[in-house]
């Protein structure tokens, strides 16, 4: 089956390292924006977080002001009106305000605490009409949003689609991951063959405008799969990862690719992912950037497609920041490499419960 392309008419992201170019430059130099900070704002053990400022929830929310910087780069359209739908994704939305309300009993926190109320605030703040889809599926949220947007385009339901994603940390979120012991006092080292694993968490927001009109960068072969094995865990034999990647491998054939993996720094999932990539794409270098910017949760797919675009634009792919020792597989790249010989990049995200997302990003300038 021939898959249609969705062309990226515009894109952008923000992280504590800066915009897409500034974040890319930091990763290319092997640096990270993660810093040891208290897990509960001013309290608790220090854990690796990449944040714009304190993670405490405020009124009005700091994250709403932060989004203004990003929205300034979105092309002017009647977003939310017929023909120009908005798809908003996140894994957390404004959920940190639930804990803030519990602690303060200030009712205004409840206006931001749920997915639909935080999206209403965003649409109102930026003058978008309220025809917005809200999608959330843990760490594949942004990928689900991009697939939904592509379907709207190719079913003739839209001229252009704005996919917008945001995840900002709060004590509610960081405390949850800390309770699982995967957010601890160690910096993440994605795909490292070591005894203990750890993740870092990061603030992040991003957008893409998808169109059927030709543009330099395009996304295709978007796939979603779910193992349906366990509430949080993957199938121990790694078949879920292999099956999900095999779907896109069968579709793109001999296309020479590098792989932007999920790579949070956890041990089992990192090992299974690295082994699956080595099995399905044996000649493809594998990288993860979460050791540099942290895991931007449900927004990671959209933040990281922006970084992959920068890599293609400048010809160098940042390596797996934070990983220096032995890795689960030899295809894991810990240093930068040229993408000149590759025709595209497979972008992969994975989530709790064995959810997987993959797609192919190509640069038409490199295909001429």
C-alpha positions in Angstrom: 0.0 0.0 0.0 1.3 3.4 -0.9 1.3 5.8 2.0 0.6 9.5 1.3 3.1 12.1 2.5 2.2 14.8 5.0 4.3 17.8 4.3 5.7 19.9 7.2 4.8 23.5 6.3 6.1 24.9 9.6 7.5 23.6 12.9 9.1 24.7 16.1 9.9 23.7 19.6 11.0 25.1 22.9 13.0 23.4 25.7 15.0 24.9 28.6 18.0 24.9 26.2 16.2 27.3 23.8 14.4 26.9 20.4 14.9 23.9 18.1 18.2 25.2 16.7 19.6 26.1 20.1 18.6 22.7 21.6 20.1 20.9 18.6 23.4 22.8 19.0 23.6 21.9 22.6 23.0 18.2 21.9 25.5 18.2 19.0 28.1 19.5 21.4 27.4 16.7 23.8 26.0 18.9 26.5 22.8 18.5 28.5 20.2 20.9 30.1 19.4 18.4 32.8 20.4 19.6 36.3 20.0 18.0 39.7 16.9 19.6 41.3 14.6 18.7 44.2 11.9 16.3 43.1 9.1 18.1 44.9 10.0 21.7 44.0 11.8 23.0 47.1 11.6 19.6 48.8 12.8 16.0 48.3 15.8 14.2 46.9 17.7 15.8 44.0 16.9 14.2 40.6 17.8 15.2 37.0 15.3 17.7 35.6 15.4 20.1 32.7 13.2 23.1 33.6 12.6 26.7 32.7 12.1 27.6 36.3 10.7 26.2 39.5 8.3 23.3 38.9 5.8 24.7 41.4 2.4 25.4 39.9 1.5 29.1 39.8 -1.5 31.3 38.9 -1.6 32.2 36.1 0.4 29.1 35.0 4.0 29.8 34.0 3.6 27.4 31.2 0.9 29.5 29.5 3.4 32.4 29.3 6.1 30.1 28.0 3.9 28.9 25.2 3.7 32.5 23.9 7.3 32.2 22.7 6.4 29.1 20.7 3.1 30.3 19.3 4.7 33.4 17.9 6.3 31.2 15.2 3.1 29.5 14.1 1.8 30.8 10.7 -1.3 32.9 10.9 -4.4 30.9 10.1 -8.0 30.8 11.4 -6.9 27.9 13.6 -9.8 25.9 15.0 -12.1 27.1 12.2 -13.4 24.7 9.4 -10.5 23.6 7.2 -7.8 24.5 9.9 -8.3 22.1 12.8 -6.1 22.1 15.9 -4.9 18.9 17.5 -3.5 19.4 21.0 -1.6 16.6 22.7 0.0 16.1 26.1 0.4 13.4 28.7 -0.1 15.8 31.6 -1.8 19.0 30.4 -2.3 21.0 33.6 -2.5 18.1 36.0 0.0 19.7 38.4 -2.7 22.1 39.4 -4.6 19.3 41.1 -1.9 19.0 43.7 -1.7 22.8 43.9 -5.4 22.9 44.6 -5.1 20.2 47.2 -2.4 22.1 49.0 -3.8 25.6 48.6 -7.6 25.2 48.2 -7.5 28.0 45.7 -10.4 27.2 43.2 -8.7 28.9 40.3 -6.2 26.0 40.1 -9.1 23.8 38.9 -9.5 25.9 35.8 -6.2 24.4 34.5 -6.2 21.0 36.2 -8.0 18.9 33.5 -7.2 18.3 29.9 -10.3 20.1 28.5 -10.0 23.1 30.8 -6.3 23.6 30.1 -7.0 23.4 26.3 -9.8 25.8 26.6 -7.5 28.2 28.3 -4.9 27.8 25.6 -7.3 28.3 22.8 -8.8 31.4 24.4 -5.4 32.8 25.2 -4.2 32.5 21.6 -7.5 33.3 19.8 -7.9 29.8 18.4 -11.5 28.7 17.9 -12.6 25.8 20.0 -12.6 23.1 17.3 -9.7 21.3 18.9 -9.1 17.6 19.2 -7.5 16.5 22.5 -5.4 13.3 22.3 -3.4 11.7 25.1 -1.7 8.3 25.2 1.3 8.6 27.5 4.6 9.0 25.7 3.2 8.4 22.2 0.7 11.3 22.6 2.3 13.6 20.0 2.7 10.7 17.5 -1.0 9.9 17.9 -1.8 13.5 17.2 0.4 13.7 14.1 -1.3 10.5 12.7 -4.7 11.9 13.4 -3.7 15.2 11.6 -2.5 13.3 8.6 -5.7 11.4 8.3 -7.7 14.6 8.5 -5.5 16.0 5.6 -5.8 13.0 3.4 -9.5 12.4 4.0 -10.1 16.0 2.7 -11.2 17.3 6.1 -8.6 20.0 6.3 -6.4 22.3 4.3 -3.8 22.4 7.0 -3.6 21.0 10.5 -1.8 22.5 13.5 -0.5 19.8 15.9 0.5 21.4 19.2 1.9 19.6 22.2 3.1 20.7 25.6 4.3 19.0 28.8 5.6 21.0 31.8 6.9 19.5 35.0 5.2 19.8 38.4 5.7 18.1 41.8 2.7 15.9 41.0 4.5 14.5 37.8 8.0 14.3 39.1 6.9 12.7 42.4 5.0 10.0 40.4 8.1 9.0 38.5 10.3 9.2 41.6 7.9 6.8 43.4 8.6 4.3 40.6 12.4 4.6 41.3 13.2 5.3 37.7 13.6 9.1 38.4 16.5 9.0 40.9 19.8 10.6 41.8 21.6 9.4 38.6 21.7 11.1 35.2 20.2 9.0 32.3 22.4 7.0 30.0 20.2 5.7 27.3 21.0 2.2 25.9 23.9 1.8 28.3 24.7 -1.7 29.4 24.9 -1.1 33.1 23.5 -2.4 36.3 21.0 0.4 37.2 18.8 2.6 35.0 17.5 6.1 35.5 15.6 8.7 33.5 15.5 12.5 33.5 12.4 14.6 32.9 12.2 17.8 30.9 9.9 20.7 30.1 9.0 20.9 26.4 6.5 22.1 23.9 6.4 21.9 20.1 4.3 22.2 17.0 4.1 21.2 13.4 1.8 22.5 10.7 1.0 19.6 8.3 -0.1 20.2 4.7 -0.6 18.4 1.5 1.3 21.2 -0.3 4.9 20.2 -1.0 7.5 21.3 1.5 11.2 20.5 2.2 10.4 18.0 5.1 7.7 15.4 5.0 6.5 12.6 7.2 5.0 9.3 6.1 4.6 5.6 7.0 3.1 6.6 10.3 2.3 3.5 12.4 0.9 2.8 15.8 1.0 -0.5 17.6 0.2 -1.7 21.1 1.3 -5.0 22.7 -1.7 -5.0 25.1 0.6 -7.1 27.4 0.7 -5.3 30.7 -0.4 -2.0 32.3 3.2 -0.7 32.3 5.6 -3.4 31.1 6.6 -4.8 27.6 6.6 -8.4 26.5 9.9 -9.7 28.0 11.1 -11.2 24.7 11.0 -7.9 23.0 8.6 -9.1 20.3 6.4 -6.0 20.7 9.3 -3.7 19.8 10.4 -5.9 16.9 6.8 -6.3 15.5 6.2 -2.5 15.7 9.5 -1.7 13.9 9.0 -4.5 11.3 5.8 -2.9 10.1 7.6 0.3 9.0 10.6 -1.7 7.8 8.4 -3.7 5.4 6.9 -0.5 4.1 10.1 1.6 3.5 12.0 -1.3 1.9 15.6 -0.5 1.1 15.4 3.1 2.2 18.7 3.8 4.1 17.8 5.3 7.5 19.1 6.3 10.9 16.9 5.8 13.9 15.8 8.4 16.4 14.8 6.1 19.3 12.9 6.6 22.4 15.7 5.7 24.8 14.7 7.1 28.2 17.5 5.5 30.2 15.5 2.7 31.8 17.2 -0.7 31.5 14.7 -3.2 30.2 12.9 -1.0 27.7 16.3 0.4 26.5 17.7 -3.0 26.0 14.6 -4.3 24.2 14.5 -1.3 21.9 18.2 -1.4 21.1 18.0 -5.1 20.3 14.9 -4.6 18.2 16.5 -1.8 16.1 19.6 -3.9 15.6 17.5 -6.8 14.4 15.1 -4.9 12.1 17.4 -2.1 10.9 20.9 -3.8 11.2 22.7 -1.0 9.3 20.9 1.9 11.0 22.7 4.0 13.7 20.5 4.5 16.8 20.4 7.6 19.0 18.4 9.0 21.8 18.5 12.6 23.0 16.7 12.2 26.3 20.0 12.0 28.1 20.5 15.7 27.1 17.0 17.3 27.4 15.2 14.7 29.5 12.0 13.0 28.7 9.5 15.5 27.6 6.8 12.9 28.2 3.8 13.0 25.8 5.3 15.8 23.8 8.6 14.0 23.1 7.6 12.9 19.6 6.9 16.4 18.5 9.9 18.0 20.3 12.2 15.4 18.8 10.9 15.6 15.2 11.9 19.2 15.4 15.4 18.2 16.5 15.6 15.6 13.7 14.7 18.3 11.2 17.6 20.4 12.5 19.9 17.4 12.1 18.8 16.9 8.5 19.0 20.7 7.8 22.6 20.9 9.1 23.9 17.4 8.1 25.0 16.2 11.5 23.0 14.0 13.9 23.7 14.5 17.6 24.8 11.3 19.4 23.3 9.7 22.5 24.2 12.3 25.1 25.0 10.9 28.6 26.1 7.4 27.4 29.8 6.8 27.4 30.4 3.1 28.3 29.3 -0.2 26.7 25.9 -0.2 25.1 23.3 -3.0 24.6 24.1 -3.0 20.8 26.9 -1.8 18.6 24.6 0.3 16.5 24.0 2.8 19.4 25.9 6.0 18.4 27.3 8.0 21.4 28.9 10.7 19.2 27.6 12.8 16.3 27.6 11.4 12.8 26.9 12.7 9.3 23.4 12.0 7.8 24.6 12.6 4.2 24.4 9.0 3.2 20.9 8.4 4.6 17.7 8.9 2.8 15.6 9.4 5.9 15.1 8.9 9.6 12.8 6.5 11.4 11.4 8.3 14.4 10.3 5.9 17.2 8.4 6.6 20.4 7.3 4.1 23.1 5.0 4.3 26.0 3.8 2.5 29.2 1.9 -0.7 28.4 3.7 -1.5 25.2 2.5 1.3 23.0 4.7 2.0 20.0 4.8 4.7 17.3 7.0 5.0 14.3 7.2 7.2 11.2 9.6 8.1 8.4 11.0 11.7 8.1 12.6 12.6 4.8 14.3 15.8 3.5 13.4 16.3 -0.2 16.6 18.4 -0.6 18.6 15.3 0.0 16.6 13.2 -2.4 17.2 15.3 -5.5 
